[in-house]
């Protein structure tokens, strides 16, 4: 059989309906899935990367960047919703690609999802450690700087980031239902603080901080006047530093903030009624978070000048300090820590479910699909507890954020392509939820994602290429030989 041998839809549906020992436990309803999505979506992308993207790329126009990113997400989200309702199996884009484009593409996207989820967990863990240190300062305690930053930032190792990754990995090993209950509580706290920040901060918006709303990019102006060639501008260091190009690059950066809805699809096999509830979980969490993001970024850049956030890992606390509501600062920090915790939890869950599916298909060793008595892939959780800890402890947050964004955009692009392929090759399949306006919506999803990928720094592409090259070596050495479908 060839590299592009597809996994039959019938076998995937049979796998989705399996229950009992040796299968993932079905415990999630629609509200649990929406909470799972919100838990993954609202986190570092909002509380940390908003400030970074405003200071380095878009200025106050980061609000527009969130809208651009949300539009791209909406197209991809509708495609995810169709797949998740039709093929409710753990594995997300990996499983969908296996059914539509074959094993080789499925491996590529599965390996890419590891980059997305594992590094997303590490990114948030880095920001979590900064806010945890702020919390300790309330009690006149402080973590030494060398144990709060990695060696690339002048420290030795980020200890708190490693600790939180380990604790949440152990919670996931305990069980999905227990993890979901913890996540629901954290989501309530997180949404509450976002609403408080928007409500209280609105009256402190200074119009001067929004003027100009789109900071000028001098080189971009030269392109408009014909004094500089477009491609010379694209290759220059000024591309992505404010102006329209800055809005696009910021959209690519903050796109990281929307990856939670695809994490919902990794839990499809643990949903009680996936055909109905998966689209609700994916689209519902995306809509709620987009509204909150736009309002939040507008208030953040209105309270404080965007340049103040340059290099600031905790811009929310910086902006909130200007409001004078000092009695709420402690509650704000605690809630942000809770919010970050839920993101790390959901990302680690999503990653382990992707590896679980790849192992079930024979592409990875059996240990990754071994389940505990509590029906969780505990060995995968342990392996990635160490893997994610290394990145969280030693790599800067901005580098991690770019790597996660490009990995996510790549996954979204392939899911949109998958909808086009399956509508053409198997038009009569039962689709409990159908993506509207096909082929327009998937094509627009592909275009938006590719544009945002193109706006990311060249280093992101280089790291993605290296990561995929490592994955291909593993596939040809192990995966190809042990693939169940090829046997």
N, C-alpha and C positions, 0 to 999 in steps of 0.2 A: 504493500500500500504506500501511497505517496505522502509527501510532507503535508499536503492540504486535505488529508482525509478528515471528513467531518464526523462529529459525534451525533448519532441519530437523536432527533427530538424525542422520539418515543422512549428511548432509554433514559433520557434526562427527566422526563415526566414520571417514569417509574421510580427513579431515584428520589424525586421530590416527595412522592407519596409514601416512602418507606417510613416506618415508625418502630419504636421499641429499642432494645439494646443494640448498640453498635451504630446508632443513628443520632443525629443532633436533635435535641429536645425542642418541641414546638410550644413556646411559651409567650410569644409576642403578639399583641393585638394592634389595632390601628393607632391608638394613642401612644403605645409603647414604641411603635416604629417612628412616629412623628418626633417623639422625645429623643429617640436614637439619632435622628437626623439633626435636630436642633443641637443636641449634645455634641455632635461632631462639627457642625458648621460654625457655631458661635464660639470663638476661642482666640487663638493667637492671631489669626487673620484680622480680627476686629480690634482686639486690645493692644496688639503690638505692630503688626504690619501696616495698619492704617496710618500710623504716625510716620513710619519709615517711608512708605510710598508717597505721602504728602511732602515730606521734607526733601526727598531725593528725586522725585519724578513729576508729580502732578500739582503740588500745592493744594489749595482749597478744591480744585477740580477733581480731587480724588473721589469726590461724590459722584462725578460723571463716570469715573473709572469703575466704581462699584456697579453702576447701571449697565455699562458695557459688558462687564464680567457676568452680571446676572442674566443678560439677554443670551449670551453664549451658553450659560448654564441651563436656561429655560429650554433651549433647543435640545441640548443633550439630555436634560432631565426627562423630557417627554419621550425620548427614545429609550432611556433606561426604564421608564414606567411600563412601556409596552413589553420589553424583554422580561422584566421582573414578574409581570402578571402572567406571561406566557410560559416562561421557563423558571419557576420559583425554586432555584437550586442555589446553594452557597457557591460563591466564586465570582459573582458580579460579571464584569466585562470579560474576564477569562472564560467563563462558561458560555457567554453569548457568542464570543468569537469562535469557540470550538464548534458550536452548532452552525455557524454561518460561513466562516472563512477557513476552517480547518485547523489541524493541530499546531502547525508551525507558528501561525499568527497567534493562536491561543497561548502558546508558550511565551512569545514575545510580550503579549499584553499582560499575562500573569506575572512575569518577571518584572515588568514595568510597575504593576500594582504593588509589588513588594516595596519598590522604591518610593511609591506614593505614600502608602500607609505607614511603613516603618519610619521614614524620614519625617512624615507629618507628626508622628508621635514624638520624635526627637526634637523637632522644632518647638513644639508646644512645651515640652519638658524644660527646654532652655529658658523660655519666657516664664514658666511656672516658678523656676528657681529665683528669678529676679524679684517677683512679687512676694515669694515666701520670705525672702530676706527683708523686704519692706515691712512685712508683718512682724518679724522678729524685732525690728527697730522700735516698734511700739513699746516693747518690754525692755528697751535698752540693751538688746542683744544684737549681734551682727555676725554673719559668716565672713571669715577672712576672704579677701578678694581672690586669693590664689585658689580657693576651693569653690569659687562662684563662677569662674570662667575657665575655658579651655586654654591650651598652650598657644593657640593662634591669636588669642585676645589678651595675652599677658599674664594668664593664670597657670594653674597646674591641671586641675580637673574640676568639672562642675558636679560636685557631690550631690546637692539636692535633686538635680535633674535625674541622676542615676537612681536615687532612692525612690522617687515617685514612680518611675518606670517599673521598678522591681515590685513595689507594693501592688500596683494595679494589675500586673501580670499574674500575681498570686491570687487576686480577686477573681480574675477571669477563669483561672484554673478551678476555682471553687464552684462556679456555675453561671450560666447565662441569666437565669431568673434573678439571682442575687445581684448580678452586675447591673441588670436592667433597673432594679429598684433603687440602687445607689445612683444610677444615671438620672432617673426621673427626679429625684430630690435635688441633684446638682443643677439640672436644667431649670427647675423652678427658681432657684436662687440666682442663676445666671441671667435669665430673662428679666427678673425683677431689677437687677442692678442696671441693665441696659436701659430699661424704662425710666428708672430713677435718674440716670445720667442725662437722658434726653429731656425729661421733664424739668429737672432743676437747672440743667445747664442752658436751656433755651434762652432764659432771661439774661444770661451773661454773654451772649453772642455780641461781639464787637464787629460792626460792619467793615471797619478798617482792615480786619484780618482776612476778609474775603475780597479785598481789592488789591491787585487784580485777581479775579476768580481763576483765570488761567494765566499763570506767570509766563512771561515772554521767553522764548527760546531764540536767541540772537541768530543762530545758524539757520533755524527754520525760517526766519524772516528773510534771510539772504536767498533761500531756495525760492520763496514766493516772489521775490523781486528779480529772479533769474541770475543772480550773481554767484550762486553755488549750485552745482549739479545735485539732483536728488540722491543718486546712488553714492556720491561722495559724502553727502550728509548722513546717509544711513550707516556708512562705514566709520563715521567720525565719533569721537567721544561725546559729542553734544547730543547725539540721538538719544531720546528717552529722558532728557533732562528738561522738563517742563514743555510748554507748548502742546500741540496735538500729539506729537510723538511721545511726550511724557505721560499723557493720559492713557495712551495705548499700552505703554510699558507698565504703568501702574496697574492697569487692568489685568495684565498678565501676572503681576506680582500678587495682587489681592485675590486673584482667581483661586488661590490657595484657600481662601476663606470660605469657599463654597463647596469644598470637596465632600462635605458630610453627607449630601444626599446620595451619593453613589455608595457610601458605606452602608446605607440602609439596605441596598440590594444584596450585600454580602450576607445579610441575616435572613434572606428569603426562606431558607429551609427551616428556620426556627419560628416562622410566622404561623399563626393558627389558621388564617384564611388568606394565603398569599395572593391569590388571583384578584381579590377585592382590595385587600389592605395595603399591598406594596405600592400601587400608584398613589394612594392617599398619603402614605408615609413619605414618599419621595417628593411629590409635588407640594404637599402641605408644608413640609419643613422648609422647602426652598422659597415659597412665597412669603412665609412669616419672617424668615431671616433676611430676605432682600429688603423688605420694608424697614426693618430695624437697622440694617447696615447703612442705608442711604441717610436716614435721620441721624444716626449716630455720628457718621463721618462729617456731616454738615455742622453739627454742634461742636465736635472736637476741634475742627479747624477754625470755628468762629470764636471759641473761648480763648485760644492761644494761637499766636502766629506760627504757621507751619514750619518755619525754619528752626524753631526751638526744639522740634521733635527729632532733629538729625542725631542719629546715634543713640536715641533714647529707647530703651527696651520696655519702658513703662509709661507711655505717653498719656494714658488715661489718668493715672494718678497725678501726673504733672499738670494736666489741664484742670482736673477737679480741684486741685489745691487753690486755684485762682477764684473759685466760686465763694470761698469763705465758709462752706459747710464742713468745717474740720471734724465735727462730731460724726460725720458720715464716712470719713476717710478710712477708718478702720473697717467698717462694714463693707466698703467698696473693695478694699484689698482682699478681705476674706472671700467675698463673692467671686472676684476674678480668679482667685486661686481655685475655688470650687468649679468655676467654668472651665478653666484649663484642664482640671482633673478629668472632667467628663469627656473632653476632646481626646485626651490621651487614651482613655478607657475604650472609646468607640473605635479609634484608629487601630489599636492593638487587637480588638475583636475582629475588625474587618480583615486585617492582615492574616490572622491565623486561619480564617475561613477560606481565604484564597489558597493558602498552602494546603489546607485540608483537601480542597477539591483537586488540586494538582496532584497530590499524593494518591488520592482515590483513583485517578486516571493512570497511575503508574509513572508519571513524569518526574516524581520526586520519591525518595525512599519512604517506605511504609510508616516509619516512625512519625511522620508528619500528619498521618490520618488516624493514629492510635487514639482511642477515646478512653477517658477515665470512667469510673463508675458513675460520675455525675454527668456523663455524656458531653465532655468538653475535650478539645484537642490539646491536652496538657503539655505534651512534649514540644509541640510547635510554640506554645506560649513561653516555655522555658528557653528554647533556642533564641527566640526573638527578644526575650527579656535581656539577654546578653548583647545581642546585635544592636538593638536600639539604644541600650545603655552606653555603648561605645561612642555612637554618634552624638548622643545627648551630652555626654561628658566632655567631648573634645572638639566639636565643630561649631563655628559661629552660626547664629540664627539666620542671618541674611543669606548665607550660602545655602543653608538647608531649605529656606523658603523658595528660592529660585529652582532648586532641584525638584522639589515637590510640585511646583506649578507646572513645569514642563512635563513631568510624568503624568500628572492628572489630565492635562490638555491632550496628550497623546492617547490616553485611554478613552477620553470622551470622543475623540475623532473616530476611533475604530468602532465604538458602539454606534455612532451615527451611520457609518458605512455599513455596519451589520444589519441595520434596519432596512436599508436600500436593497441589500443582497437577499435578505429573507423574504421581503415583499415580492421580489422577482422570482426567486426559486421555489418558494413554498407559500403561494398566495392564499391557500385554503386552510391554513392552520388556524385553530381557535385562538382568538386574541381578545381576552377579557377587557383589555384596555388597548385602544388603537391610537398611535401617534397621529395627530391631525395634520392635514395638508402635506402628505407625503407625495412627491419627494422634496417639496420646498423646505420643510422644517429640518430634516436631516442634512440637506445640502447647506443650509444657512448655519447649522451647527458646526459642520466641517469647516466652512469658510471662517467663521468667527474664531474657532479654536486655533486654526492654522495661523491666522493673523496675529493672535496673541502669543503663540509660540515663537513666531518670527520676531516679535518685539523684545523677547527676553535676551539677556546677555549671551554672547557666544560661548562663555564658560559653561553655561547651563547645557548647551547642546553637546559640548565636548564630554561633560560628565555623564550625560544620558547615553552617549555613544559608547563610552567605556563600560558603563553598567550593563548595557545590552550585549556588548561583546563578551563580558564575563558570563552572562546568561546563556549565550549561544554555545559557549564551550561546555557548560554543564549539560545543556540539552543534547549535544552530539555525543558526549561521553557517557551520559547516564539516561536521560529522558527518552531519547529516540530508541534505545535498546530495550527499555522496560515498559514502553507505552502499551497499555492494555488494548487500545483500539488497533494498534499495528500487529498485535499478536493474534 
